[in-house]
Amino acid sequence: MEKIDISSLPLPQLTEWVTGTLGEPKFRAGQIYRWIHQKRGGSFAEMTNLSTALRQKLEERAFLTVLATRRRLESKLDETVKLLLELPDQNCVEAVLMRYEHGLSLCISTQVGCRMGCKFCASTLGGLVRSLTPAEMLGEVYEAERQAGEPISSLVLMGIGEPLDNYDNVTRFLRLVSHPDGLNIGLRHISLSTCGLVPQMKRFAREGLPVTLSLSLHAPNDTIRRQLMPVANAFAMEDVLDACRYYIEQTGRRVIFEYALVDQLNSRPEHAAELAQRLRGMQCHVNVIPLNSVEEKALRGADEAAIERFMQELERRHISVTRRREMGDDI
C-alpha cells in the first residue's frame, strides 16, 4: 500500500481521506490538521488525543514531511540567518530569515534548482532537479520558525526555483499557509517572484490569492532582457507587462518590478528613461537591486554612482522606486 503525504492535503481533502479511507468521524480530520500545522507534530505518535488504533492506521497509510537544518549561517553584519534545509530525499534547499521593523520575514525556495537560466542567478547553475511539494515548502517555514524561536510574520517566495513553474504545488501551499487552522499568515503579507511566465501569471491572477506579485524585469527592452533571461525568448516584454496589468486589474494589488543593475548593460540613465516610459500609468513600484556577483558568472554590478543616477532618473519621471535593503552580505 502506497503511503500518502497528508502534510500536503488541504483540510477538505484531508477530511475526505479521513472519513472515506480511514472510516473515521469528520472531526478527526480537524484534530490531525491542527496537530500538523499548529502544534507541528513531527510524528503520529505525538498526536496523543487520537486513539492508538487511529494512530496505527495513520502510520500504515500516511506519512508526514519534516525538514532538518543541515547548516546554519548567521550574518555578523545584521540578524540575517541562512538555513540549508535537508528534504526527505536528502536534496537540499535554502531559506533565509531576515529581520525587519515589522517582524521576521522568511524567503523560501519552491524548487530544488531552477531551469529558467537567468544569467545573474546562482540557483540555475545545476539546472532543475525537482519541484517541492506543498508540505516541503511548509516544512521550510516550520523549521525556520523553530530555529528562530518566534513566529514569522511575512513570506517571500523568492529563493531557489521559479514559483510559477511549480504552479499547482505553490498555490496549494499558499492556501495551506494562510489557513486559519494553520500558520494563518495573511496573503497580503506574502510576495511571490516570477521571471515572467505569462500564461501562469494570468491564471494566478484569477486564483483569488491576493499576494504581492514581484516580476524579475531587469531590463528596459527585449534586446537587453534576452541577454540576461532566456525566458525573454519565449515571452516578449510587452506581453509580460500586459500580464502584470491583468494581475493589477484582477487583484487590485500593485506589482513590484525587480531590477538588478548590471554594469553598463542595463544601468545607464537612458535605460531608466526607457523603463519609465514602459511603466508609465501602471500601479507599480521598482525595486532596484545592487547585483550580487556570482563567481561562475561574468556579470558585475553597477557602481554606487550609477545606482544613484538610475534611481534619480526614475524619480524624475514619477516612477516609485526604492533600493532593496542589502542583508547578510557576508553569508
N, C-alpha and C positions, 0 to 999 in steps of 0.2 A: 504494500500500500504506500503510495507516494504521499509524503507529508506536505502540508501547505504552510506558507508563512502568514500566520494570522496577524502579525505586526503590520502588514501592508493593507489589511482589509478595512475599508470604511465601516462605520457602525452598522448601516443597513445590511451590508453583505456579511458581516460577522454574525449579525442576528440570524440571517437566513441560514448560515452554515451551522450555527449552534442549535437552532431549532430543527433543521432538516437533517443534517448529517449526524449530529450527536443526539438528537431527540431530547434536548433539554429545554426547560422553560425560557421564554424570551428574556426575562430579567437577568439570566446568567450572562448573556452577551454583554450587557452593560457593565456587569461586575468585571468580566475579563478585560473589556476595553479600558476601563479605568485603571486596572492593575497594570496594563501595558503602558498607557500613555500619561497617567497621573502619578501612580506610585512607582512606575518604572521597574516593574518586576522583571528580572532577567531570566527567571525560570518559572515553570509551572508549580514547582514545589513551594515557592514563596506565596502563592495565592491561597492563603490559609482560610479564607471564608468560603472556599469551594470544597465540595466533598472529596474525599480520597478517590472515589470512583470516577468523578468527573476529571480530576487532575490526571488520573491514569489514562483516560480516554484522550485527553489533550496531548499527553506525552506520546501516545501511539499514532496520532493523526496530524499533529501540527508541530511547528517549531517557532521560536522567537528569534529575531535578529538583534544581536548585541554587538557593538563595536568596541574595540580596545585601543587605547593610545599606545602606539609603538614608540613615538618620540615626541618630546615637548620642547619647544624653543621659546624662551622669554626674552623680549627685547630689553636692552639696557637703556634705550632712548625714551621709551614710554611703557605703557602697560599692555602692549600688544603681545599676544601669545599665538604661536603657530603650532598646530597639532598635526602629526602624521597618524592617521587612523587606519587600523587594520580591519578589513572586511572579513566576513566568514570564510571566503575562499582564499585568504592571505594576500589578495590585492590590497593596495593602499591608496588613500586619497588624503588631501589636505583640507583643513578647516582653520580659519583664523578668527580669533577673538580680539575685538577692538573696543576700547573704552572711549565713550563719548559723554558729553554732559547729560544727555537724555538717558544714558544707561549703557548696557552691554550689547554690542552688535556682533553677529556671527556671520562670516562669509563661508558658505558651504559649497562643496563640489556636487555635480549632478552626474558625472561620468568618470570612469577610470580612463584617463587620456582624453583625446579630442581629435576629431577628423577634419576640423574646419581649416587648419593650416595657416592661421594668421601669422604673419612674418615676425611680429614683435612678441609672440607669446611662447613661453617655455612649455606650456601644457600640451602643445601639439607635437613635440619632438618625437615621441614614441607612437604617435597615431592613437586611434581609438581601440581600447581593449574591450570594454563593455559599458553598458549603461547601469546606473544604480537603480535599485528598487525603491519604492516609497519608504519602506522600513529602513533601508540603509541611509537614506537622507535624514529620516527622523533620528536614526542612531547617531549621526553626526551631531545633531542638536542636543540629544540627551547626554552623550558623552562629554560634549563641551560644557554643558551646564554642570555636570558632575565635577569636571576639572576646575571650573570657575568657582563653584560653591555658591552660586547665585543665579537667579533667573536671567534669561536672555530676553531683551525687550524688542529687538529687531533682527531681521534676517536679510541677507543679500545672497542671491543665487548667482554668484559671480566667481566661483572657484574654478576648479578643473572641469572642463566639459562645456558643451553648448546645451543649455536647458531645453530649448525647443526642439533639439534633436533627440530628446528623451521625453517627448511630449506627454504621453499618457501617464507615465510614472510621476512626472513633475506635477501635473495638475492634480493627481490623486494625493501626492504629498502635501500640496498647498491646502487641500480640503482637510486632510488629517491634522496638520499642524495648527490650523485655525479653528478646529472643532472645540466647542465649549467644554466637552468632557475630556479634552486632551490638553495640549500646551496652551491653546486659546490665544495664540498670537494674532492680533488684528491684521487683516490682509493689507491694510494701508501702512503697516509697518514692515512690509516685505517688498524688496526690489528684485526684479528678475532682469538679467542682462542677456541680450541676444546679439549675434553678429548680423542678423537681418534675414531670417528665413521667412520670406513674405507670406506663403500660404499658412504657415503655422502662426504667424503674428496675427493675421486676420481671424483665424479660428480662435486663438487665445482671447482676442477682444470680445468674443461672444460667450465666453465661459462664465461670466458673472463673477470673476475673481479680480477685484479692483486693486491689484498690486501696482507698484510703480514700475513702468517699463523703461529699461535703460537700453539704448541702442549703441552698439560699438560702431561709430561712424568713421572717425579718424581721417577723414579726407573731405575736401570741398567739391570733388567731382569724381566721375567714374575712372578717369585715367589714373589718378593718384591712388584711388581706393583699390584698384586691381593690382597695384604693385604691393599693397600691404595685406589684402584679404582675398583669397581665392573665391570666396562666396560672391564677390562682386562680379565675377564672370557669369554667374547664374542669375543674379538679380540686379538690375540697374538701380542706381541710387534713387531716381525719381519714383520707381516702384516701391522701394523701401520706405521712402518718405511718405508716399501715399498710404502705405500700411500703418505708419505712425499716425497720420491724420485720422485714419479709420479708428485706431485704438483710442485716440483722444475723444472722438465723436461718440464711441460706444460706452466708454467708461467715465468720461468727464475728468480724467486724470492727465496731467501734463506728462510729456515724455522727456526723459533725460538723455542727452547725447554725450556719449563718452568720446573724448578726443585726445589721443596720446600724441604729443608733439615730437616729431622726428626731425632731427637737424636738417634744415633746408628743404626736405621733401614736402612737408605739409604745414610748416610753421611760420611762413612769412606773412607780413601784413596783407598782401594781396590774396593769400589763401583765406585769411579771416574775413576779408571783404566778400569774397565769393561765397563762403559759408553763410554769412549773414544774409546775403541775397536769397539763398535757397530756403532759409528758415524763417524768413520774414512772415509775420502773421500767424505763426504756429504757436500753440500753447506749449512752450518747451523751455529747457534750460541746458546750457552747455557746461559740461564738467571737464575742464582742462586737466590733463594728466601729464606730469613730467615723466617721460619714458624711463622705465627701469631697463637698464642694459641687460641683455641675455647673452651669456658667454658664447653660446653656439650661434648667435645671430650677429649680422654685421651692422645692424641699425644702432644709431646713437641718438640720445635725446637732445633736444634743443637746449641752448643755454638760458640762463635766467633772464637776460635782456630780451631774447626772442620771445620767451614765455610772456613777459610783461607787455611787449608790443602787441602780441597776438590778442591778449585779453583786452587791452585798451581799444583795439580796433573793433572788437565785437561790442564792447560797451558803447563806443561812439555811435554804433549803428543800432543801438537799443536792443541788443540781444543779451538776455540774462546769462551771466557766466560766473563761475567760481573756479578756483583751483582746488583739485582734490587734496585733502589733507594727507600728507605722507606719513605713514605709520609703520613702525617696525622695520625700518630700512636695514638695520643690522642683521635681521634674520630672514 
